[in-house]
Amino acid sequence: MIALNRRRFLTGLGHTAIAAALPAVVQRPGTAFAAFDQVQTQLIRDINTRFNAVDLMEGDFVQIGPNGERAEGKFFLWKPGRMRFEYRPPSPLLIVANGRWVGISDMRERTTQRYPLRTTPLKLLLSDDIDLFKDADIRAVSADADFVTLVLEESRGEAIGSLTMMFDTTTLALRQWIVTDAQGLDTTIALYNTETGRKREKKMFVIPDYDRIRD
């Protein structure tokens, strides 16, 4: 079960009015920029600007797996490339990204699996200068009173699947993401009690040097 959970993890101004103006779901056919109208394009640009403005963030998280399994803990994010997810007991997991690798450690068994960061959906979340129009294939955008939602698809390379990012409609702060793997199974991460701008020591983002277990 622990191994399964490891893989599932990886595999502003006027925004309320903009959300009301958007239809429930807008599909983007292919990759043509013209598929978005002016309102949708501006909203994505605003999200892009807000997302790139946050380099340091931490708080609490809740993770829901594809079978309804639930885990909680603390997260720390330092762009570019660094992230730490500390799971609360009974989960023994610790997930650390050090800028190049993502290490998923079982602190009870003292084992670590490593994956290149570029092969995981975290490569987008941890980029310090993302251009959503150039660096992601935006397949859908939707908005309601609570969230603006972007669905990003990766159909090429090593990180096949999709990433759904959900932002607060008013502030455009990141609140949740959903990773959907190639089999269509979802893992949801919801963030709360978040704060930004607090720098942590780099040693927090060192992957435990246990014997590596590779698939």
CORRAJO-V219816 format. One record per pair of residues at least 24 apart in sequence whose ideal C-beta (glycine too) atoms are under 6 Angstrom apart, sorted by the first residue. I is the first residue (numbers start at 1). J is the second residue. If there is no record, write none. Layout:
i = (I | I)
j = (J | J)
This chain:
i = (2 | 6 | 8 | 8 | 9 | 10 | 10 | 11 | 11 | 12 | 12 | 15 | 15 | 18 | 19 | 19 | 22 | 24 | 25 | 25 | 26 | 27 | 28 | 28 | 40 | 44 | 47 | 47 | 48 | 50 | 54 | 55 | 56 | 56 | 56 | 56 | 57 | 57 | 59 | 59 | 59 | 60 | 60 | 61 | 61 | 62 | 63 | 64 | 65 | 66 | 66 | 76 | 79 | 79 | 80 | 81 | 82 | 83 | 84 | 84 | 96 | 96 | 97 | 98 | 98 | 103 | 105 | 110 | 111 | 111 | 112 | 112 | 112 | 113 | 114 | 119 | 119 | 120 | 121 | 121 | 121)
j = (106 | 104 | 65 | 187 | 187 | 115 | 120 | 161 | 181 | 46 | 172 | 169 | 170 | 43 | 143 | 169 | 143 | 142 | 140 | 142 | 141 | 140 | 138 | 139 | 141 | 132 | 167 | 172 | 132 | 172 | 196 | 79 | 196 | 197 | 198 | 199 | 194 | 196 | 191 | 193 | 194 | 192 | 193 | 189 | 191 | 190 | 189 | 188 | 187 | 185 | 186 | 200 | 126 | 128 | 128 | 126 | 205 | 126 | 204 | 205 | 205 | 207 | 122 | 205 | 207 | 207 | 208 | 210 | 210 | 213 | 208 | 210 | 212 | 213 | 212 | 158 | 159 | 159 | 159 | 163 | 179)
